[in-house]
Structure formats: structure tokens, C-alpha cells
């Protein structure tokens, strides 16, 4: 492909993305149906997932795949992507899936050979491929996958006796039961370049993931009855919600974000309250990880209180804020979260000073 052709293709895909997605006033990134999405760096998501699974203490790969399958099945039904007329139906479905995977940054799914070419984690793209296969054939399937190389995944699908039933909408949690999008602020802005099996933003492979995938994953984790270590729980306090089955997924998500940030090269500087707005504008809002309504200082040790809007993305917003505090202030944090009907208050203070 010639450079000018590559530039034209990149511009065409970016235009398609900008028509579908917009950044809202609450820092969420939503599609034309109002559903929340994130833009992840490939390496960030891999780090986040490894940390999430490690803190959970049990294998969750199949849970991740099931969450991806159900969410993509729900998304495909919402946009009626696979509903086509009989004329050249197979070709039109393949074309629609190619464009969707390209726009999302997932890679390529070749349905004829059940092969995926992607830099994403195998459970995620295998789940997306399974949803596409079942939607195209209207036949429930069983799936196994084999990682052939760093970009090639071979799927093995077999018909399942279960009948097709549409996936329900993503489960709700106390932090998003009253969520509503605020006014559109601006279109998605990405330093975009189309590359083989995906695209880059600012030179790093990136992709979209729907927040519904994480809501489904959190529900699966909730049903596992996990009990986190006391040294972890000592750093978290919740008001407005109770029970480890509800709080555990949020804590796990936030811990994984903290680990991801600690392994990244993001420069985090906190001098005053104004620094928080700069960090949010640089690292959260452009990628759909949220924002805060306002902030206030709590003490002379960097303690800060954020007023947040309930949202399905709230575990990630809180995770980033806590991670930034620990890296910018240089202390272990104690987090107090008070979830109300219309707002959420997140207080971050020094854990050591609280214990003294």
C-alpha cells in the first residue's frame, strides 16, 4: 500500500469512528446508542488483566471470554449489524464484520477458516468471534481456541444443542443504577494510524472495549464469592453499598488500574488541585475513563475529595484517581467511597497517617 493510500484509509476509518463515538461531559465515551466504551492501549489492557486475575486469585480467562461473547452478542443485536437481505448475504455479513473489527481495532476474524488475527488477548477476541459466528449462523456454538502465534488464534467451534437466545443488557451495580450521560462535549480525537490487524493512537496499538464487557465480568466475579486479603480491605471503606460481593469487583478493578499505571511511563505530577484537572484531561477524558464534577482538599498531606457522577465506568475513574494519588503523592492511599442516588463522593487520604 502506498503512503498516500495508507493515509486515505486511516482517514476513512477515523471518520467512521468519529461518526459513531463522542466524548460526553462526564468524561465517558459513548456510541450512537449511548453505551459507554473505553479506548485501551493493548499493552495496558494486558497488564490490567494480569493484575485483575492475580488479585482475584483464580483463573478467569473463560469468564472473560463469556463476558466478551455476551456483550458482543448484545452489541450486534443493538446495531442490527448481521441483519441483511438474502442477496449476497454471506458476503455482506463478512464485509460488515471486517469493517466493525477494523474500526474497533480488534484485528480480523476470518469466519470461513475460524481464524483470528489480532494483538488482543485470546479470550477477548475469541469471545467476539464466537458472538459473530453465532449471529451469522443463528446457531449456538461451543468454542476452544489455540494461540498459534502472537497474532494468530485458531478457533474450534462445534454446534451446541442449546437454542439461541439474545444476551440481556449488561448487569447494573449501585454505582451506575442512576447513570445518565451529560451533554456531548466533543468528538473523539485520536492520533490515528491504520496498521496491520488494528490501529495505533500516538504510535501505540489501541482498541475499543465496551464497558458492558466489564460489567458482565464483574457480575461473574461477584458470583465467585471472593474474599480479598485483610491488608487490602483495610485501605477501602464504602458507604451507601455493603457486602463484599458488591465491593470486590470495584476494588479489583481499581487495584489492577494501579498496577497498570505503576508499570507505565505516564508522568504523574501533583502540585495542587489544578493538577487533577490536567491529569484527567490528559489521561482519562480522551479515552472514556471519566472525570469528576469538582474536587476539594482535605488535609495538608495531599488528601483530596472528588465529587463524581454515578456511571458504569466509575470503577475505572476511581482506579485512575487512586493510582495517580499514590504515584504523585508517593504514599499508600486510604479510599472512602460514598455512593448516593445522584452523586458519588470519593475521598483519598494517606493510609499511614490514618493508622497512626
C-alpha positions in Angstrom: 0.0 0.0 0.0 1.4 3.4 -1.0 1.8 6.1 1.8 -1.0 8.2 0.4 -3.3 5.2 0.1 -2.5 4.3 3.7 -3.2 7.9 4.8 -6.5 7.9 3.0 -7.6 4.5 4.5 -6.6 5.8 8.0 -8.7 8.9 7.5 -11.7 7.0 6.3 -11.6 4.7 9.3 -11.1 7.6 11.7 -14.0 9.4 10.2 -16.2 6.4 10.7 -15.1 6.2 14.3 -15.8 9.9 14.9 -19.3 9.5 13.4 -20.0 6.6 15.9 -18.4 7.8 19.1 -18.3 11.1 21.1 -16.9 12.2 24.4 -19.6 13.3 26.9 -19.5 15.9 29.7 -18.9 13.2 32.3 -15.8 12.0 30.6 -17.5 9.0 29.2 -17.0 7.9 25.6 -20.3 6.7 24.1 -21.5 5.3 20.9 -24.6 6.4 19.0 -26.8 4.2 21.2 -25.5 5.9 24.4 -23.4 2.9 25.5 -20.0 3.5 27.2 -16.7 2.4 25.7 -13.1 2.8 26.5 -10.0 3.2 24.3 -7.4 0.8 25.7 -3.7 0.6 24.8 -3.0 -3.1 24.0 -0.2 -3.3 26.5 -2.2 -1.5 29.2 -5.1 -3.9 28.9 -2.8 -6.9 29.1 -1.2 -5.5 32.3 -4.6 -4.6 33.7 -6.0 -8.1 33.1 -2.9 -10.0 34.5 -3.2 -7.9 37.7 -7.0 -8.3 37.9 -6.7 -12.1 37.7 -3.8 -12.2 40.1 -5.6 -10.2 42.8 -8.7 -12.4 42.3 -6.5 -15.5 42.9 -8.4 -17.7 40.5 -8.3 -18.3 36.7 -10.8 -16.1 35.0 -9.9 -16.5 31.3 -13.1 -18.3 30.4 -15.2 -15.7 32.4 -13.5 -13.0 30.3 -14.4 -14.9 27.1 -18.0 -15.4 28.2 -18.3 -11.7 29.1 -16.9 -10.7 25.7 -19.3 -13.1 23.9 -22.4 -11.9 25.7 -21.5 -8.2 25.3 -20.7 -8.5 21.6 -23.9 -10.5 21.0 -25.8 -7.7 22.7 -24.0 -5.0 20.7 -24.6 -6.8 17.4 -28.3 -7.0 18.2 -28.4 -3.3 19.2 -27.0 -2.2 15.9 -28.6 -4.9 13.8 -25.3 -5.4 12.0 -25.9 -9.0 10.9 -29.5 -8.4 9.7 -29.2 -8.4 6.0 -31.3 -9.4 3.0 -30.9 -12.7 1.2 -29.0 -11.3 -1.8 -25.2 -11.9 -1.3 -25.9 -12.3 2.4 -22.7 -14.1 3.3 -20.5 -11.5 1.6 -22.4 -8.6 3.2 -22.0 -10.2 6.6 -18.3 -10.8 6.1 -17.9 -7.2 4.9 -19.8 -5.8 7.9 -17.7 -7.8 10.4 -14.5 -6.8 8.7 -15.4 -3.1 9.0 -16.5 -3.5 12.6 -13.4 -5.3 13.7 -11.2 -2.8 11.8 -13.0 0.2 13.4 -12.8 -1.3 16.9 -9.1 -2.1 16.5 -9.7 -5.8 17.2 -7.9 -7.2 14.2 -9.5 -9.6 11.7 -11.9 -12.5 12.0 -11.9 -14.9 9.1 -15.1 -16.9 9.6 -14.5 -19.4 6.8 -11.4 -20.8 8.5 -12.4 -19.8 12.1 -9.1 -17.9 12.4 -8.5 -14.6 14.3 -5.6 -12.3 13.6 -5.2 -9.9 16.5 -2.8 -8.4 19.1 -5.5 -8.6 21.7 -5.8 -11.3 24.4 -7.2 -14.5 23.0 -10.2 -14.8 25.4 -11.5 -11.4 24.3 -11.3 -11.8 20.6 -12.4 -15.4 20.7 -15.5 -14.2 22.5 -16.1 -11.5 19.9 -15.6 -14.1 17.1 -18.0 -16.6 18.8 -20.7 -13.9 19.0 -20.2 -13.1 15.3 -20.3 -16.7 14.3 -23.4 -17.5 16.3 -25.1 -14.3 15.0 -24.3 -15.1 11.4 -25.3 -18.8 11.5 -28.1 -18.4 14.1 -26.7 -21.5 15.8 -25.4 -21.7 19.3 -21.7 -22.9 19.4 -19.1 -24.3 21.7 -15.6 -22.9 21.3 -12.0 -23.7 22.1 -9.0 -21.6 21.0 -5.3 -22.2 20.3 -2.7 -19.4 20.2 -0.8 -20.2 17.0 1.5 -17.1 17.2 1.5 -13.7 18.8 -1.2 -12.6 16.2 -2.9 -15.8 15.1 -5.5 -17.6 17.0 -7.2 -20.8 15.7 -10.7 -21.4 16.9 -12.5 -24.7 17.0 -16.3 -24.3 17.0 -18.9 -27.0 17.2 -22.7 -26.8 17.2 -24.3 -26.7 20.6 -27.8 -28.2 21.3 -28.8 -25.1 23.2 -31.1 -22.7 21.4 -30.2 -19.2 20.5 -31.4 -16.5 23.0 -30.3 -12.9 22.9 -28.0 -11.8 25.6 -29.6 -9.4 28.2 -28.4 -5.9 28.7 -25.3 -5.5 31.0 -25.9 -6.0 34.7 -26.1 -2.9 36.8 -24.3 -2.1 40.0 -25.0 0.5 42.7 -22.5 2.9 41.1 -24.4 3.0 37.8 -28.0 2.3 38.6 -28.9 6.0 38.1 -26.3 6.8 35.4 -27.1 9.2 32.7 -25.0 10.8 30.0 -24.3 14.6 30.2 -24.2 16.7 27.0 -21.8 15.8 24.2 -18.7 17.8 24.6 -16.6 16.9 21.6 -15.9 14.2 19.0 -13.2 11.5 19.6 -9.7 12.8 18.9 -7.1 10.2 18.2 -3.6 10.5 16.8 -4.7 7.7 14.4 -2.9 5.4 12.1 -4.2 2.3 10.5 -1.8 -0.7 10.7 -1.9 -4.4 10.1 -4.6 -6.0 12.3 -5.6 -2.8 14.0 -4.7 0.8 14.5 -2.4 2.9 16.7 -3.0 6.1 18.6 0.1 8.2 19.2 2.1 5.3 17.9 0.7 2.7 20.3 -1.7 -0.1 19.4 -5.1 0.7 20.8 -8.6 -0.5 20.6 -12.2 0.0 21.8 -13.9 -2.1 24.5 -17.4 -1.7 25.7 -18.0 -1.0 29.4 -20.7 -3.7 29.3 -18.0 -6.3 28.9 -16.6 -5.3 32.3 -20.0 -5.1 33.9 -20.6 -8.8 32.8 -17.1 -9.8 34.0 -17.7 -8.1 37.4 -21.0 -10.0 37.7 -19.2 -13.3 37.2 -16.6 -12.3 39.8 -19.4 -11.3 42.1 -20.8 -14.8 41.9 -17.5 -16.4 42.8 -17.8 -15.2 46.4 -14.2 -14.0 46.5 -12.8 -12.7 49.8 -9.9 -10.2 49.5 -7.0 -10.1 51.9 -7.4 -8.1 55.1 -4.5 -5.8 54.2 -6.3 -4.8 51.0 -9.7 -4.3 52.6 -8.2 -2.2 55.4 -7.5 0.5 52.7 -11.1 0.7 51.5 -14.3 2.0 53.1 -17.7 2.0 51.5 -20.9 3.9 52.4 -24.1 3.5 50.5 -23.3 0.0 49.5 -22.4 -3.0 51.5 -21.3 -6.6 51.2 -18.0 -7.9 49.6 -20.0 -9.4 46.7 -20.7 -5.8 45.5 -17.5 -4.0 46.5 -15.0 -6.7 45.5 -15.2 -6.2 41.7 -14.7 -2.4 42.2 -11.7 -2.9 44.4 -10.2 -5.5 42.0 -10.6 -3.2 39.0 -9.0 -0.3 40.9 -6.1 -2.4 42.1 -5.5 -3.5 38.5 -5.5 0.1 37.3 -3.0 1.0 39.9 -0.7 -1.8 38.9 -1.1 -0.8 35.2 -0.2 2.8 36.0 2.8 1.7 38.1 4.2 -0.2 35.1 3.5 2.6 32.6 5.7 5.6 31.7 3.0 8.2 32.3 4.5 11.2 34.1 2.3 11.9 37.1 2.8 15.3 38.9 0.5 16.6 41.6 1.3 20.1 42.9 -2.2 21.4 43.8 -5.9 20.8 43.0 -5.4 22.2 39.5 -3.1 19.3 38.7 -6.0 16.9 38.9 -7.9 18.6 36.1 -4.7 18.4 34.0 -4.3 14.7 34.7 -8.0 14.0 33.9 -7.8 16.0 30.6 -4.6 14.1 29.5 -5.3 10.5 30.6 -9.0 10.0 31.3 -11.4 12.1 29.2 -9.9 11.4 25.7 -10.2 7.7 26.3 -13.6 7.4 28.1 -12.4 6.8 31.6 -14.5 9.6 33.2 -13.9 12.8 35.1 -15.1 14.5 38.3 -17.6 17.2 38.9 -15.4 19.0 41.4 -12.5 18.4 43.9 -11.5 19.8 47.2 -8.5 19.5 49.5 -8.9 17.5 52.8 -5.6 18.0 54.5 -2.0 19.1 54.2 -0.8 15.6 53.2 -2.4 15.7 49.8 -5.8 14.3 50.9 -8.5 15.1 48.3 -12.2 14.6 47.8 -13.8 14.1 44.4 -17.5 14.5 43.6 -18.3 12.0 40.8 -21.3 11.1 38.8 -22.7 7.6 39.0 -21.7 5.7 35.9 -20.8 2.2 34.7 -17.2 3.5 34.2 -16.9 4.6 37.9 -14.6 1.7 39.0 -12.0 2.8 36.4 -12.4 6.5 37.2 -11.8 5.8 40.8 -8.9 3.4 40.0 -7.1 6.0 37.9 -7.6 8.7 40.6 -6.2 6.5 43.4 -3.3 5.3 41.2 -2.4 8.9 40.3 -2.6 9.9 44.0 -0.3 7.1 45.1 2.2 7.9 42.3 2.0 11.7 42.6 1.9 12.0 46.3 4.2 9.0 47.0 2.1 7.4 49.8 -0.2 4.4 50.1 -3.8 5.6 49.9 -6.9 5.0 52.0 -10.0 5.3 50.0 -13.5 6.1 51.3 -16.4 5.9 48.8 -19.9 7.1 49.5 -22.4 6.3 46.7 -25.6 8.2 46.7 -28.6 8.2 44.3 -27.2 11.0 42.1 -23.6 11.5 43.1 -20.6 9.6 44.5 -18.0 11.0 46.8 -14.5 9.6 46.7 -12.0 10.6 49.4 -8.4 9.7 49.1 -6.1 10.2 52.1 -2.8 8.8 53.4 -3.3 5.3 54.8 -0.3 5.6 57.1 -1.4 8.9 58.7 -4.9 7.4 59.1 -3.5 4.5 61.0 -1.2 6.5 63.3 
